Amino acid sequence: MARQISVEVSELVKDLIIQVTGYQGGSESFNRVQKYFHEKLRKSDTMYFLNKTEVDKIMAGMAEKFNFHGFFSQSEALIEAYNNYITKNVPEYHLTSRLNVVKFLLCMSEKPTSKFLENPHEFQIQPQEKDEEINWSEYLMEGIEYSIPKIDESSDCSEISSITDDRYTPDYFEDNKTAPLVTITSCEKDVVMNLRANREELYNTIQHTWYNDTNFQDKPFSERREANIGMLWEKHLENQAMGLVVLKKSTVLSEYKVLREILWQLWETHTSTVFYFDGNIIKIRDNVTISSLRAGSFKNFLENQVVPYIHLLEFFRDFDKLFDIKNEECVTTVSQTYRSYNNSLQNLIRPLYLKLSQLEDKVREQETIYTLLNLSEDLEHFFEPIKLLKTIHDYVVIDFEKNQNIISATSLLTRLHDSLQFSTNKLDQDLRVTLYIESLYYYLNVVHSWFVKNDFNDYSNEFLITKSTDTGCDLNFVISDEICISDGLLKIMSTLVLKIGKNVHLLRLLKDFSLVNDREETIYEEFVRRVLEELCRLFNSDEKIFIDENFETTEEISYKFPVISSDDCSKPTEMDKLDNLVDTTDGFLMLAFEDYFKYDKEEVEPKKRSLFEKISSITKTFFPVSNFFEKIFCGILKERFTVSGLKVKNILMEEYLLEKEFRFMRHIFLFFDNLLFPFYRRFFMEVYAQNKNWGNDIWLTSHLQDIIMDIYPEFYEKCSVQIDENWKVCNDALEACNMISLQLDIPWPLNLIIIPSQIDMYKDVFHFILKIKWGLYTLNNLSFTDLEPRRQKDRINFKSHKSTIMKLKYLRFAFNNLLNSIHHYIFSFIFTKCLQKFELDFEEANDLSSIISSHADFINSSNRMVNEVKECGQIDRPFDSVTTCIKILKYMWENPLYATPERLYDIYKNYKRTFNIINPIISPTCLFDY
């Protein structure tokens, strides 16, 4: 409670201040100290001490504190002043008052160690000039000449000359110039101390006797019961045992020392006074405590409040050691995605060590009361993100040493991405987002290297796209068969990235390097930037919040000398009155002596913040993570590399005539526009004429090239006709259709789009249509006049065979109608439908994959629908029965006697069966039945 200070006390305080400080009464310094003393006295209780022991302990503690902080001379001066003031012979009636004065000064003191550091020049000990010491030996021997007596060498004394040891040589034998002077010097030296250097040296020293000794008793200064529970408990046990049981004394440390040990253990586990190793696990020793706790309670407290944090940090340190690069093999054997994940993990843990370092500085300063309970609260707060990281780590990490790198990498990315949906709070989500983004570092860098540098280098074999072993293919990039892709971003990698990669690689092969840009950002850097921008948009935050701060905000020029501008002078003569000033308006002077006038500008590097710090500063709560990263990644790929597909298409169409190649193949394989009519008609004529050279492939190739060379001068030489080697023994036109085939050489790079399997499909359709053409050619060349008799006697039998002739004519019209229907269905429906879709898809195709897909869909669908007509879902192929019946019908047409009723009926029956099977396919709405 505040109280009024009496005039007597005020006068005594005034005298005390003058005696202690030496300030003059009424001065500013004196008034400041007096005001401080008065406020202290008003707010303090009455001080009255009769116990010198307690004051001695207080002074000893103050001196020890000075020594601890490196103020050795001040500590010594304090004890010396105290002993001089309170001597052993001081009377009892003066002792109480002097103790009160000392206690009063201690209460008035305010952070003496801090004052030393703030104003070290005020507390430095100045060396005192001492009286000159008289060198009495030199003074007394002054003016005395030294003489060396002559020694008879023959005498016994000559033995002295043989002694060469300096230990036996008298001083008076030495020359005066070399004789050592005996100087009485002081054993004490006054040293000007560098307080900051001493304190820094002390901070760097952590070893102490208590740190390695097996038993140490650090008794507290306080005699209060609460501060000595541990020791009192042991004394109580000893009294209860009465010497019958030998009790092992506990090592008692101060709370300060235990705090230091805990902080050191958090940095790196090791054996110390409190902690020891049981195998590889750090544990608490049994008989170690602090004075205010029993050993059991102390151990239980550390095991529950401290050891779990030590184990947690040790766990992450052990995980980090798995990625140490011991040799070159470690780089390729360990998944680089896991290495990126570990780097992100360590970046998130690193701020904790900074906080522990700051906490250790706070404990070392001992300026505030800091206990184990305070440490427990701080550690709980510090380790909140670390505990979340451990939970995330246990969920996403598998044993990557026992699994293939590609399985480990894709599993890690998939689990990290999935775990974003199960965040418990904002901090948890920020940690998961940071880990996921930074774990994508290797994958995105592989994509960047592949797209920008044309260097697909996955040396750790963990990227989901691999190079195929098929050496015959230039674009041998495929999805690995060892993984099952379920993650959204990885699906983009397996589809869009694969497409773009093939486009870019093909452009390099085509010698087109126009796609190479000068962007400074890699794909990963742009991905991170766009994620932050999108988060700023979601939370309406300023985008500058994630830009690294630069503290150099002013552009002021610093001059070495005083400067003035002539514009600031009201009169022209004012500049003449000022000496040693630089006129900044003199441009020539400022430019010529710029280095002499101005200080060099110091470049301040911008403060770099971690990705986690940027994300944490932007987000305010949860944000939707569904399809969040996929949209950003797709946007980057489309913006940067969509043009690659269009470039590929343009080059293939303009330089390699891809579209014209498609049209050429439709003309020669699919009989479009009936361009091959002269070729196959001449072929049928030669076969039916039984020309011996009908199967000459040179003649057939020449004939084919003559037909197409005017329309396709670029491709006709690449097309040829191939005949089976047994053609010379073949006289059947239908069999000849099976022997002939067209060969077409597809050059690179068009063979990347038109693959050999598709050429085989084209040939299958070609053979089927050629048989239809043969059937129509054969039926159309069956003339009715061939059935009329040419001689008179044959006309008598003509009437008897009139019914047979009518049936032959009927079958000719029937088969002709069936073949025309099939022909019309193929060309008017199948080819028209497939071609329209192909032209639309090809027009919309904007990359190599879509071009390949559009053509593959065209030929696959065309071949499938043609096969439906050819096979009709039957094993015996109804169309083969039609061609066989046509061949038999031609033979009966030329030989009416062979056309017996039974044979005609069999042909009619086959026709009815095939018609009922084929007609629903080619005319699904037609229900007419013969």
JOLIN-V91934 format. One record per backbone hydrogen bond with DSSP energy under -1.0 kcal/mol. CO is the residue of the C=O (numbers start at 0). NH is the residue of the N-H. Records with the same first field share a line. If there is no record, write none. Layout:
BEGIN
CO->NH / NH
END
This chain:
BEGIN
5->9
6->10
7->11
8->12
9->13
10->14
11->15
12->16
13->17
14->18
15->19
16->20
17->21
23->26
26->30
27->31
28->32
29->33
30->34
31->35
32->36
33->37
34->38
35->39
36->40
37->41
38->42
50->54
51->55
52->56
53->57
54->58
55->59
56->60
57->61
58->62
59->63
60->64
61->65
62->66
63->67
64->68
65->70
66->69
69->71
70->74
71->75
72->76
73->77
74->78
75->79
76->80
77->81
78->82
79->83
80->84
81->85
90->94
93->97
94->98
95->99
96->100
97->101
98->102
99->103
100->104
101->105
102->106
103->107
104->108
110->114
111->115
112->116
113->117
114->118
118->121
133->135
134->138
135->139
136->140
140->143
154->157
155->158
156->159
159->162
164->167
165->168
169->172
170->173
193->197
194->198
195->199
196->200
197->201
198->202
199->203
201->204
208->212
215->251
224->227
227->231
228->232
229->233
230->234
231->235
232->236
233->237
234->238
235->239
236->240
237->241
240->243
250->288
251->217
253->257
254->258
255->259
256->260
257->261
258->262
259->263
260->264
261->265
262->266
263->267
273->284
274->271
275->282
277->280
280->277
282->275
286->250
288->252
289->292
290->229
293->297
294->298
295->299
296->300
297->301
298->302
299->303
300->304
301->305 / 306
305->309
306->310
307->311
308->312
309->313
310->314
311->315
312->316
313->317
314->318
315->319
316->320
319->322
320->323
323->325
328->332
329->333
334->338
335->339
336->340
337->341
338->342
339->343
340->344
341->345
342->346
343->347
344->348
345->349
348->351
349->353
350->354
351->355
352->356
353->357
354->358
355->359
356->360
357->361
358->362
359->363
360->364
361->365
370->374
371->375
372->376
373->377
374->378
375->379
376->380
377->381
378->382
382->386
383->387
384->388
385->389
386->390
387->391
388->392
389->393
390->394
391->395
392->396
397->399
398->401
403->407
404->408
405->409
406->410
407->411
408->412
409->413
410->414
411->415
412->416
413->417
414->418
417->420
418->421
424->428
425->429
426->430
427->431
428->432
429->433
430->434
431->435
432->436
433->437
434->438
439->443
440->444
441->445
442->446
443->447
444->448
445->449
446->450
447->451
448->454
454->456
457->460
463->479
465->477
468->470
469->472
473->475
474->476
475->467
477->465
486->490
487->491
488->492
489->493
490->494
491->496
494->498
495->499
496->500
497->501
498->502
499->503
500->504
501->505
502->506
503->507
504->508
505->509
506->511
507->510
512->515
521->525
522->526
523->527
524->528
525->529
526->530
527->531
528->532
529->533
530->534
531->535
532->536
533->537
534->538
535->540
541->544
542->545
543->546
548->606
550->552
557->598
561->581
563->583
564->567
565->568
570->573
581->563
582->585
584->586
585->589
586->590
587->591
588->592
592->596
593->597
596->559
609->613
610->614
611->615
612->616
613->617
614->618
624->627
626->630
627->631
628->632
629->633
630->634
631->635
632->636
633->637
634->638
635->639
636->640
637->641
640->643
641->645
642->646
643->647
644->648
645->649
646->650
647->651
648->652
649->653
650->654 / 655
651->657
656->660
657->661
658->662
659->663
660->664
661->665
662->666
663->667
664->668
665->671
670->673
671->674
673->676
675->679
676->680
677->681
678->682
679->683
680->684
681->685
682->686
683->687
684->688
685->690
686->689
690->693
692->695
695->699
696->700
697->701
698->702
699->703
700->704
701->705
702->706
703->707
704->708
707->711
711->715
714->717
715->718
717->744
719->742
721->740
723->726
726->729
731->735
732->736
734->738
735->739
740->721
742->719
746->750
748->751
749->752 / 753
754->758
755->759
756->760
757->761
758->762
759->763
760->764
761->765
762->766
763->767
764->768
765->769
766->770
767->771
768->772
769->773
770->774
771->775
772->776
773->777
774->778
775->779
776->780
778->781
780->782
783->786
796->800
798->801
800->804
801->805
802->806
803->807
804->808
805->809
806->810
807->811
808->812
809->813
810->814
811->815
812->816
813->817
814->818
815->819
816->820
817->821
818->822
819->823
820->824
821->825
822->826
823->827
824->828 / 829
825->830
828->832
829->833
830->834
831->835
832->836
833->837
834->838
835->839
836->840
837->841
838->842
839->843
840->844
846->850
847->851
848->852
849->853
850->854
851->855
852->856
853->857
854->858
855->859
856->860
857->861
858->862
859->863
860->864
861->865
862->866
863->867
864->868
865->869
866->870
867->871
870->873
876->879
877->881
878->882
879->883
880->884
881->885
882->886
883->887
884->888
885->889
886->890
887->891
888->892
889->893
890->894
894->897
895->898
897->899
899->903
900->904
901->905
902->906
903->907
904->908
905->909
906->910
907->911
908->912
909->913
910->914
911->915
912->916
913->917
914->918
917->920 / 921
918->922
922->925
END
